[in-house]
Amino acid sequence: MFNSQMTWKRKHLLDIYNLSKEEILAVLDTAKGFKQLGRRSIKKIPALRGKTVVNLFVEPSTRTRISFELAAQRLAADIVNFTAEASSFKKGETLKDTAKILEALSADIVIIRHRSAGAPHFLSRVVNTSLVNAGDGAHAHPTQALLDLFTMREKVGDIAGKKVTILGDILFSRVARSNIWGLLKLGAQVTLCGPPTLVPKSLESMGCKVTYNLKEAISTADFINLLRIQHERQRHSMFPSLGEYSKLFGLNKERLAWTRPNAVIMHPGPVNRGVELDSEIADSDRSVILDQVTNGLAVRMAVLFLISGGDPSKETGDKPST
């Protein structure tokens, strides 16, 4: 439950690495109230009425952009969607100048997705507007990690001691990095698996176990989080072909038999069906992929609400725990 003694004091959400365990739990517990709100006939609350939220997406996105837009709408904010292809970026305007313009137009929160790692951190040093990182290069995707943690807690409660395997392209994945830090802060045991070119042994320095044996990686896992191959961030192919990857590391019906009967299958999307995951498994009752999408809305509402200075015990209707 939400701890009334824990107040969110951060102006930005830039990564998971710098969040404390208490701050992560504050977001997750606040999101619980917002998910309940989504079940009501009237789903809006005026928590951000009079605030302006800008979706500054310089890199393509479907789920994350729509999720943030809906989150802002449900909090009654004014929303501006920025499209790089129809902006002065095409004329050579810098990211800094664009952000300064948004600040001059009194934007209260800017949600930024950018192909360059560190872009949100850079902007946090040059503008006073609150920033939310919606994914920067291969560095971080904090709200994806938070929604994944939220989904895990819904299934098992406390995830301390639970075994989580992250399978796939770890090297180029911002989702993997953010999930690793979040899981470790909440006490989970993390195993990384995939081709050696995409899962370097050096990642063990983060506190994870690295293995290239798929059966070993998934046979004792409580959660298996599969990742898409990040071709757009690779300078050259890190393995022979998608067919080769699927043959060695794809999760199919035969390999699902290696897992625990109650092991949960996760994927941040978009899913390359037949590559990292067979359709039969993606659509099965073992999968929580659509739950992750639903939970992403509640988590992003919580993030926007908290960085705007909201009090979750008042707005969501939840009573603080003692």
N, C-alpha and C positions, 0 to 999 in steps of 0.2 A: 504494500500500500504506500501511498505518497506520504513522505515524512514532512510534516509541516514545519519542522525546524530547518529543512533544507531549502534555501532560496537560490534560484538560478540568477547568477550575477553576470553571466557572459553576454557580451554584446553580439558576438558572432558564433556560428558553428562552422569551424573550418576543418576539423578532423576528429577522430576518436582518440588518437594518441594522447592528446592533452586533457581529455576529460577524466575526471575521477570516477570511481565506481559509483559514488553517491550521485553524481551528475547524470550518469547513464541511467541509473534507476529512476531518477526524477523524471526524465523524458519518458521512460517506459511506463511508469505509473500514471503519468499525465495522459499518455496516449490511451490507456485503458478506459479512462473516462470519455475521451473523444470517440472511441469505438462504440461505446454505449449510445452516445449521441447519434451516431449514424443509423441506429435502429429505430429512432423516433420518426414520426410522420413529418415533423418539421426539424430539419437537420442543421439549421443555421443558428449561430449565436453571434451577438454583436461585439465579440471580443476585440476585433481589429477594425471596427467601424471608424472611418476617418483616416485610416492608414493606407498607404500606397505600397503595394508589393510589385516588384518588377522581376519577371522571368528573363534573365539575361543568359540565353542559351546560345553559345557560340559554337557548340558541338551538337550534332543531331541527337535527339532523344524523343521517345514516345511516352513510356511509362512514367518516368521521373517528371517530365515537364507537365503532363496532364495531371499527375498526382498533386504536384505543388499548386497548380492552378485551381484544382478543386478544393484543396485545403484552404487556400486563401479565400475562395468564394464562400466556403462554409463558415469562415470566421468573419464574413461581411467586409472584407478588405476591398479596396479598389485595385484592379489588376491590370498590368501592362505586360504584354508578351512581346519580347524583343527577338527579332529574327535577323541573324547576321547577314543573310543573303539580301535582305531588303533594307540594309542600314548603311551608315557612312563607313563601316568597315571596308566596304567595297571601294571606297574612295581613299583609303589609306589612314583613316582615323585610328588612333591607338586605343587599346583597352583602357588605359588610364584616363584619357580624355572622355571616352564614352561614360565611364563611371563618374567622372566629375560632372558631366552634364546631367546624369540621373540624380546626383546629389543636389545640384543647383535647382532641379525641378522638384525637390522635396520628397524624393523616394525614401520611404522609411526602412524597407527591407529589400535587398537585392539578392536574388537567388541566382548563382552563377554556375554554369557548366562550361568548361574550357578544355581544350585539348592539351594545354601546357600545364604540367605539374607546377604547383605553387602559385598559380594565377590568383586564387582567392586570398591567399596570405599576402601577396603583393598588394592587392587592392585594400586590404584591411589597414595597411600602413599609409595609404594616401587619401582615403575618404573616411568620413565619419558615419556614413550610412551602415546599418547592420547588414552583415553578409552571411549567407548560407551557402556552403559548398555543396553543389549538386553533382560533383564529379570533376576532378582535375587530372587529366592525363592518366598515368598509371599510379598516381599517388594515393588519393583518398576518395571515398564515397560514404561519408558518415551516415546519411539518413538510410542508405541501403543496409548498412551494418546494424543500425538501430532497429529497423523493421525486421531484420532476420533474428535479432535477439528477442524482440517482442514475440515473434512467431514461435520461437523455441520455448519461451517461458509459458506461452499459452498451452503448449503440449505437455510440458513436464514440471512447470513451476520453477523452482530454483535450478539453475543450470550448473551450479558449482559441482565439479566432479564428473559431469557428463562428458561423453566422448564425441567430439565433432571432427569429421573428416571433410576437408576441403579438397576437391578433386578437379584437376584441370590446369588451366593456364594461370599459375600463381605469379610468375615473374612479372607479367604485364597487367595484372589485375588490381585495380584500385579497390574493388569489392573485397578481394582476399585480404589485402593489408588492413582495411578498416575492420573486417570481421575478426581477424586474428587479434588485434588489440582489444576489441570489445569482449571477445570470448575469454581472453586471458585475464582481463580485469574482473570478470565475473566468476572466475575460478574454473572454467571448463578446460578439458584436455584437448589439445588441437593436434591433429595429424594432417600433414600435407602430402598429396600424392599426384603424380602425373609424370610426363616424360622428363628425364633428367635435364634436358635443355630448358624446361619451363619451371622446374622445381629445384633450384640449386640447394645444395646441402647447407650453404651459408644461412639459409632462412631459419635453421635451428637456433641461431643466436637470438631470435625473437622469443624463444621459449616453446617452440613447436617440435614435434617429431616429424622427420621427413622419411618417406619410404617410397620405393618405386614398384612395390609389390601390391597390386590392386586388391588381391584377396586379403592380405594382411591389413590393408588400410580400411576396408569396409566391413570386415567380419565382426568386429566388436563395437562398431560405431552406433551411437544413439541417433545421430543426425549425419546425413551425407549431403553436403552442399556442392553441387556440380557447377562448374564455371564454363562459360563460353570461351572459345579460342579467340583471343584479341588480335585478329589479323591486322587491324588498322593501326596497331601500335608496334608491330614487329617490322623491323627493317628488312628481314629476309625470313623465309620459312624456318621454323625451329624444329620441324619434323617432316618426314617425307610427304605425307598427304593426310587429308581428313579421313580417308578410308583406313589408313594405317593407324591413326589416332583412335578411331572407333574400335578397331580390331583389338587394340591393346588396353584402352582405358575407358571405352564406352560402357555405360551401364545398360545391360539388356536383361531379358528375363532369366537367362541362365545364370548370370552373375548376381542378379538380385537374390537368388537362392543362397548365396554366400552370406547374406546379411541377417541380422536379427529380425525376427518376425515383426517387431514393433519399430524398427528403424525408420526414421522419417526422411523423405527425399525432398530436397530443396533446390531451387535454381533461381537466380536473380533475373533471368530473362535478358534478351530474347533467347528462347531455346532453339538450338539447331537439332531438330528431331532426327534421330538416326545417327547422330555423331556422338555427342556426349551423353545422350539419353534417348532411349526408344520411346515412341509415342505411347505405347501400352503402359509404360511406367509413369510417364508424365501425366497421364490422365487417370491414374489409379487412385485408390483411396489411401495409398501410402504417400502420395505427393501432397505438398502444401503450397504449391506454386501460386495458385490463385488466392490462397489465404495471405501469402506474402504481399500480393498486390493490394488486397483489401486493407491489410495492416499498415501498408505504406502510407495510405491516406491519413489514418489516425496518428501515426508517428509524425508525419510532416505537419499536421495541424498542431501537435504538441510542440514541435520545434518552433514554428512561427509564433505561437502563443507565448512560449517561455522567453524567447529573445526579445519580445515586445514588452516584457515586464509583467505578464499576466500571473495571477494567483490561481493555480489549478483547483484548490479546495473551494473556491467561490464560483468559478465559471463552469466547471464540468459537472458540478453537483455531487462529487465524491466527498465523503467525509475524510479528513486527514486521519491517518493512523496514529496511535499513541505509543 
